[in-house]
Amino acid sequence: MKKVFLFVFFLVIVSGICEEVLLQIPFSYRERLKGTPLIPVAFFENSIIARTVKPDRSPGEKDGLANLPFEYKLLSPLPAGKDEIFYIVYHSPYLNHSTARFILKEKSTILAEDGNAFFVKAKEEEITSILHLGFDITYVSLQPVVLPEPVKEEDKGEGEIDLQENPVIREILDRITPSEIAQIVRELSGEVPVTVRGRIDTIRTRYATAAKNSSAAWYIYEKLSGYNLDSVNFHTFSWSSYTDSNVIGTKNGRVYPRRYYIIGGHFDCTSESPSTYAPGADDNASGVVAAMIAAKYMSLYPWKYTIKFIAWNAEEFGLYGSDRHAQLVQSRGDSLLGVINGDMIATELTNLDSVRVYTGTRTSSRAIGDTFFAVNQRYNIGLGVRRSTSMQANSDHYSYYSRGYDAVHVFEDDMCPYYHTTGDRITASSFDTIYFCKVVKAMVATLATFAQPDTELLAIGEKGNFKPLSSIEISPNPFSSSTVIKLPKNRENCQIGIYDSEGREVISFSGEGKRRVFSWDGKNKEGKRRPGIYFLRISNKELYKLVLLRSG
């Protein structure tokens, strides 16, 4: 009995010594965290949340942490209480801070504040019940995060990048139209019926726990599958008691296939009646449509770097979809070069066409924001671009940025007045399709600038300059069913080959005799068609581009 007592006493002492706690520390002490037992688990504009083992306190100490070389605020013991989760919570500009605090106190325990952000612990059902009142929540896993470096005094100005216009990027931007992106928003937000998995459906909500969320995921999957991508996959993940999926389309890079960029937006949404009706046109059909339209037109061209087009899920419940994907990226040691996250990019109230790009203080992330600014000017897109070194933990970029990856958040400068309500529809007066199209073009141009079009295609011809003949006719081009190639009279007895963007021969024609007219139906030697960019080579001397569109 004595041995049992001593053993229990020993456990009590050890558990007391090893108690873990959460602290709030000013961000200015970032460098002083090195060499301490503190592990950063979240960060705000002005402060850091860190966990540490709390030693047994000496006589006269208030909390046993007197040896820390900086000021701090003790927040909470770990773990949280039964069924409680730690969250970062932001409120919209339509909700004043004192009112937000009052609402949060009813649903959670407020542990810390920083600007318009709160750090709380709460039960999931309590915190999600107030989303429609104007709140964003981010689940805090308590795993280590990578703190961004502070902006140096000499770097406080905004960077300027001189870009030359790229004809491939210009061609892509010219294909993006307000009418097309508006139609996809209508379909995703339940304004019109769609065909999903062979059945007529209306996606009246994309709430992460609603059955229609699966319809939205399949809709996006089928759309991406119709583009000229190398793969489209569901990335399945678990959160709380649920299982959901992100949708990921991939276009492989020809020069650096293992290094990639991401463009994405979350497709789930919420409202005051989320299980039955949550249109979420601006938040966030707009962002996921930007990624989808980027996939459609960028997939037609070859790129030096790989690109992933991602529709994240369960963002409204705490960024679970992007968090699980970023966790996977980190565990595999992937070479992820940058993330462009579009979240709420279609509201315009002031006729200024202003958009904000949040880059954080990390230098290489700021370069993405500077490039966004530069392409807007170079391609005459027409936005007023405002760059900010803030990096709020209120959307999917944070899942990557907090793990040390470069990421930016593209966000409308005028906040949607119907945020998280059933009024968030494309029919709302605040939803500006022309402005939305401009933001999409700027996102696509930024991504394309980094991914770098690879159009030299030296693999399918001899090195040298190919000088097209002005008298050759290719019509129609682009085409969806067939195109006719007419050679000039002095080009008889030519050999014609058609190649894909990887340099592989698709089909060839013989120009023996007087034949000068050729018709191609887009099929390869096996009789299969695949939309994309193709190249017509005439006798190894001339090179022409063909664009095969998806039929129907």
Secondary structure as GFF3:
##gff-version 3
##sequence-region A 1 552
A	DSSP	alpha_helix	2	17	.	.	.	ID=ss1
A	DSSP	beta_strand	19	26	.	.	.	ID=ss2
A	DSSP	three_ten_helix	27	29	.	.	.	ID=ss3
A	DSSP	three_ten_helix	31	33	.	.	.	ID=ss4
A	DSSP	beta_strand	39	43	.	.	.	ID=ss5
A	DSSP	beta_strand	47	54	.	.	.	ID=ss6
A	DSSP	beta_strand	73	77	.	.	.	ID=ss7
A	DSSP	beta_strand	84	91	.	.	.	ID=ss8
A	DSSP	alpha_helix	97	107	.	.	.	ID=ss9
A	DSSP	beta_strand	109	114	.	.	.	ID=ss10
A	DSSP	beta_strand	117	123	.	.	.	ID=ss11
A	DSSP	alpha_helix	124	128	.	.	.	ID=ss12
A	DSSP	three_ten_helix	131	133	.	.	.	ID=ss13
A	DSSP	beta_strand	135	139	.	.	.	ID=ss14
A	DSSP	three_ten_helix	153	155	.	.	.	ID=ss15
A	DSSP	alpha_helix	167	175	.	.	.	ID=ss16
A	DSSP	alpha_helix	178	188	.	.	.	ID=ss17
A	DSSP	beta_strand	194	196	.	.	.	ID=ss18
A	DSSP	beta_strand	199	201	.	.	.	ID=ss19
A	DSSP	alpha_helix	212	225	.	.	.	ID=ss20
A	DSSP	beta_strand	231	239	.	.	.	ID=ss21
A	DSSP	beta_strand	242	251	.	.	.	ID=ss22
A	DSSP	beta_strand	256	266	.	.	.	ID=ss23
A	DSSP	pi_helix	281	285	.	.	.	ID=ss24
A	DSSP	alpha_helix	286	298	.	.	.	ID=ss25
A	DSSP	beta_strand	305	312	.	.	.	ID=ss26
A	DSSP	alpha_helix	320	332	.	.	.	ID=ss27
A	DSSP	beta_strand	335	342	.	.	.	ID=ss28
A	DSSP	beta_strand	354	358	.	.	.	ID=ss29
A	DSSP	alpha_helix	363	378	.	.	.	ID=ss30
A	DSSP	beta_strand	384	388	.	.	.	ID=ss31
A	DSSP	alpha_helix	397	401	.	.	.	ID=ss32
A	DSSP	beta_strand	407	412	.	.	.	ID=ss33
A	DSSP	alpha_helix	433	451	.	.	.	ID=ss34
A	DSSP	three_ten_helix	458	460	.	.	.	ID=ss35
A	DSSP	beta_strand	473	475	.	.	.	ID=ss36
A	DSSP	beta_strand	483	486	.	.	.	ID=ss37
A	DSSP	three_ten_helix	489	491	.	.	.	ID=ss38
A	DSSP	beta_strand	494	500	.	.	.	ID=ss39
A	DSSP	beta_strand	505	511	.	.	.	ID=ss40
A	DSSP	beta_strand	517	520	.	.	.	ID=ss41
A	DSSP	beta_strand	532	538	.	.	.	ID=ss42
A	DSSP	beta_strand	542	548	.	.	.	ID=ss43
###
